[in-house]
Structure formats: C-alpha cells, structure tokens
Amino acid sequence: VNIGRVQDVTSEMKGKIQTFLHFGQVHVQTAGEAQRFIFEEIPHPAEVARTILQVHDRVAKSTEFEKIRQGEEYRHHMDGQQPHSMHQ
C-alpha cells in the first residue's frame, strides 16, 4: 500500500471475543486499481488505523512542503535570469 494514495482508514472489531482481546480488522481505502485493503487479526485495530492516518498526514504535508520549496527555488532561479530593466 502506497501511503500517499491512502484516502481513508477504518477499524472494525466483531463480536465479544475480538472486542475482549482487542483484535479486529483494519480497512485501508486507496486511490488506484486495488482500492480497498483489509488486514485481518490486527491487535488494537483502532490504534493501527489512527497511526496509518497520522503517517499519511505527515507524508502529505512533507510532500506539499517539498513542492512549495521546489516552486520557490524555480521562481528564484527564473528571477535571476530575467533582465532587470528597472535597475539600469
């Protein structure tokens, strides 16, 4: 699963035994061909789902920051190549 393509993550515990033992499923919805992944018999599935979403958010922010940084570098580069007619 590509963390950047994650769209939604949910957890599910069915029945008394899974609830008592804190085991269940984690469902990961992604953009792409295989859109839904189900991980079974996961300990503490709500915590796992929350962690996946936190990592996704960090990756998304980091990717967005990198795009902004690259855009600023490109603008500075282009500013340096343009003639400055006002300073003549």
N, C-alpha and C positions, 0 to 999 in steps of 0.2 A: 504494500500500500504506500503510495507516494503521499507523504504528509501534506504537501502543498495542494493536493487535489481533494483533501477531505472537506466535505461540506457539512456533515452532521455526525454526531456520535451519541448513541444512547446505550443504556444498560437495561438488563431485564433479569429478574430472579423469579422463577416459577415454583410455587409450592412452598410448603413449610420446611422441607429438608434443605433446599437451596438457600432459603432465607436464613435458617438457623446456622448453616455452615458458611454463609456469605459467599456463595458461588453462584455464577449465572453466566449470561451471555453479554457480549459487547457487540453492538451493531455499528458498523462504520459505513457511512454513505459517502461515496466519492463521485467526482466528475470523471467520466471515462467509460470505457467499454464494460468492464466488470464494476457495476455501480454500487453493489452492496456486499460487504463482507460481514460474516457472522463468526465471531470467535466464541467457542463453547467452553464450559467448565473453567471459567476465569475467576480466580479469587478476588473478592472485593470489586465487582464489576463497575460500580458507580465511581469508585476512585480511579480505576483504569480509564474509564470514559472521560472523566474530568481531566486527567493527566494528558490524554491524547489531545483534547481540545486546547489545553494550555500550551502544549508544544506547537500545535498548529498555529495558534495565535502568535507565538514568538517567531516562528518561521515566516509567517505572513508579514509581520512588522519588519523583520530583518530584510526581507526581500523588497518591501516597499521602500525602506530606507536606502538600500543599495541602488534602486532605480533612481531615487531622488538625487543621491550623491553623484551617480553617473551623469544625470542630466545637468547638474550644476557644473561638473567638470567639462562637459561638452560645451555649455554656454560660455564658460571662461575661456576655453580653447578658441571658440569662434570669435569672442570679443577681442582676443589677442591678434587675430588675423585680419580683422576689419580695419580699414584706414580710419584714422581719427581726424577728420577734416576740421573739427571744431578746435583742435589744439594747434593749428598752424599759425 
